[in-house]
Amino acid sequence: MTPSWDDLRIFLTLAREGTLTTAAKALGVSHPTVARRVAALERQIGARLFERLPDRFVPTSAGEELLGDTEAMERAALSIDRRSAGLSDTVRGVVRLSAGEAMSALLARHLPELRRQLAEIEFELVASHTLANLSRREADLLIREQVPDLGDIVARKLGRVAYAIYAHPALAVARLGPATMKAVPWVAFDDDHAYMPGQRWLADRLDGTRPAVRGNNWLVLHEAVRAGAGFAILPCYLGDPDPGLQRMGGVIAEVFADQWLLVHRDLRALPRMRAAMDAVVDLFQRERAVLEGRSPRNSFTGDVSRPGAR
């Protein structure tokens, strides 16, 4: 009897996760179910597929052989799933859109108009700065600052995001020069997120002084600055519309991030995907001035030295 895809999928997940607990969590089933189905698969095949070590399951040589074939079956199943989704010719259904935390906040701000344009599309908005797997349909569309080197991904440039320095109005200073920058309190990303836009620029100017408050996403930094915890570099589309923040000078010319809309090539012709992509592109075009920091409503009007301003 040929093993079922359900059993093989459980085998594949356990091989990847290494433990019954994590495999069960990934599959959304119980711990005993994983153990029972793997044992049944071993009896059906007539070979032991895993070495049961104290802390994890490790594929045997027979398991390694089966693993390659099962991964090929998974790729075929995922391809069928993506291609079958494209057989529909109606602009309706679910579109799962993944973007960074701050960009997700911008999209959420415009969800009412997106829903008016695409009334029969249900949006699932996922806030994450990690790369979702488009092949596995972890998301349908991604907005990211880099284009991954993957042959199945189609990219469309949306625009460029500018960054500037913001603070609570009570902390505003007459001139934010080099000495003042080292003297005022700062809010920035933690060491694990030092790659985020503006963090290296700031570190160079603080010359070894660490920000007093550190976080791991833009919304945490935004809230800390609004509360008066210090100065921070923020995306202009996050800082400028906030009446509780003061922009200190112009945009920082050296700090910017291009934004890309990513889709799997098997899904790009799907009507609801095309409609959602066109709506996102149109939104970025209409919000271009905000994204590029050219429409500030709350810039400081005093004598501010504008680091890197353009």
N, C-alpha and C positions, 0 to 999 in steps of 0.2 A: 504493500500500500504506500502511495506517495505521501510524504509528510504534508500536513496542511500549512498554508502560509502563516496562519495565526501562531502555530507552534514554532515555526522557523523565526518569526518576528520576535518571539519571546527569547529564543536562543540567541538571536543577534543582539538584543538589548542587554542580556546578561553578560555576553562576551564584551560589550562595550563598557558597561557600568561596573562589572566586577563583583558586585554583591547582590544578594537577593533583595535587600532592603531598597537600594537605589534603583534597581531594575524595576521592582514593583511600583515604586513612586513614578518612574518615567512612563510606565505603561498604564498606570491608573488601576492596577489590580492589587490583590492581596499578596503578601509574602508567600503563603503556602501555595497559592495558585502558580506562581513562577516555578517553585520547586517541583510541584506535581507535573506541570506540563513539560519541563525539561527532562524529568525522569522518564515520562512516557515517550518522549522523542528518542531518548537513548535506547529504550527497549525496542521501539519500532525500527530504528536504524541498525541496532545490534552492535553498537559501539559506545564506549564512554566518551562523552564530549567535553567534560570538564574535570580538572583536578580540583578537589575540594580542599583548599588550603585553609588554615585557621582564620585568615582575615579576608580572603577573597576567592573567587572562582577563576581559574585560569584554563583556557582551552587546551585540550590535548592535541596531539598531532592530527587525530581524526577530526577534532573540533576545528582546527585551523583550516583543514581542507574544506569542510562544510561552510566555514565562515566566508570564504571567497565567493562560493556559489550563492550563498544567501545574500551577500551584499549586492551581487549582480541582480538578483531577483528584486531586491529593494529598489535599486535604481530604476528598473523596468516598471515596477509598481508606481513609483513616484512620477515617472514620465507619463504613464497612462492617466494618472490622476490629474496632472497639469493639462494634458492635451484634451481630455474629456471635458474639462471645465470650459475649454474654448469652443465647444460645439454649440453652446447657447448663443442665440442671436438677439438677446434682450438686454437692455441696460438696467439690470436689477440684480440683487444678491448682496453678498457681503464682500467688502474690501477691507483687508487688514493692513493698516499703514503703520510702519514703525519709524520713529524719529527720536532724536535725542531729547532729553528732558525739557530744555528750553524751547526747542523747535516744536515739540508736542504741545507746549503751552500756547505757542503762537497759533498752531493749527486749531486747538480747542477754542481759541478766541474767535475763530472764523467758522466754526462748525455750523452755526445757524444758516449762514449764506450758502455753505456747501450743501447742506441738506435741502435748501430751497431749490438749488440748481439740480440736485440729483435725489429727488424725493424717494425713489424706489431703491436706492442703495443704502445699505446699513454699513456704517463705519465702525471699525474696531481700531482704536488708537492705542498703540503700544509705545510707552515712553522708555527708551533704553538707548545708551550710546554704544552698546555692543552690537556686533553684526549678526542679524538674524539670518537663518539659512533659507534662502528663497527656494532652493531645490526641494526642501522638505515642507514647504508652505508654512514655515513659522511666521511668515509675513508675505503679503502679496506685493507691496510696494515699500521701498525704503527711501528715506531721505538721509543722506550721509555726506560727510565732508571729504571722503576719499572714494575712489572707484576701485573695488577689489579686482585683482587680476584673475578673473574667472571668465571662461569662454561663454558660459550660458547667460551672463548678465548683460542687459542692455542699459546704458546710462544716458541720461538727458540732463544737461546743466540747467539749474534753476536760477542761479544768481550768486551774488557775493554778500556775505554778512560782515559788517564793520563792528569794531569794538571801541569802547571809550571807558574813561574812569568815572565812577559814580560814588556818591556818598549821601548820607542823610544831610538835609540842609543845615542842621545845627553844627555839622562838622566842616562845612565849607570854609576854605581858606582863601586869602587874598591872592596868593600866588603858589602854585604847586611846582616849585622848582626842585632841583636835585636834592638839596638839603632838606626841604620840607617833606619830600617823598620818603626819606629815611626816618623822619621824625613822627609822621602820622601813623595810626594803626591801620593794618591791612587785613583784608579777608581774601583768601585765595584757595586754590585746590591743594589737596594733600599730595604727598610725594608720589603715590601710585597714579595720580592723574596730572602729573606735571607736564604732560604732553598737550594738555588743553590749550586752546588759543590764548595768547597773552601771558601765559605763566612764565615762560623763559624770558620774555621781554621785561616783566616785572622783576624777576630774580636778578637779572643783570643790573637793574637800577637800584635794587635794595642792597646789593654788594654784600651778600652773606647774611643779612638780617632776615629771619624767617617771619612770615605773617603770623600775627598772634592768633588768628582764627583760621582754621582750614576745614574744608568740606570735600565732598566727593561728587557733587553735581551742581549745575548752574542755579537751580531753584533754591538750594540750601544757601548758596552765596548771596543770592538776591534777597532772601528773607533776612539774612544776617545784616546786610547793608541797610535795608529798610529799618531795621531795629536800632541802627546807630552803632553797630559793632566796629565799623571802620570803612575804609575806602576799598573799592574792588574794580577790577576790569570786568565788564559785562557786555554781552551782545547789545547793540544799540536798540534792537527791536524789543528787548526785555527792559532796558533801563529808561529809554526816552518816554514811553507812554505812561510811566509810573509817576504820578504827582508827588509821591513820597520820596523821590530821589532827585538829586541835583547832579547834572553832568558837569564834570570839571574839565572844561575845554573842549577841543574838537576830537574827532576820531583819531585813533592811533594808526598812522599810515602803514606801519610794518606789521600790524596785527589784523588779519582778516581770515575768513574761511569760505571757500567756495562750497556751494550746496549742490548735490546731485540727486536726481530721482532715479532709483534703480528698480528694475523689474526683470523677472526671468523671461527669456525670449519666448518660451512656450505660452506665456500668459499675456504678452503685450498686445495681441490682437483681440483679446476677449473684450466685448463691448463695454462691460462695466469697468474694466481696467482702463481702457482708452478714455472713457468719460471721466473717471477719477483723475487720471494723469493730466488730462487737459484742464480740469478744474484747478488742480494744484499749480500747474504752470501759470495759469491765468492769475491765481492768487498771488504768486511771487512777483509777477509783472506789476500788478496793482500796488503791491506793498514794497516796491523796490526802493523808494525814498526812505522808508522806515528801516528796511534791512541795511541800507548803506549809510544810515545815520545822518541823512540830509533833511530830516524834518523834526529836529528836537523842539520840545515844547517847554523844556525846563533847564536850559543851559544857565550856568552861573554867569552873571553879567558883570562881575568885577574884573580886576586885573589878574587874569589867570594865565600862567605860562602853560601853553598847551603842548605837552610832550608828544612829539610825533604827529602833530596835527597837520591836516592837509586842507 
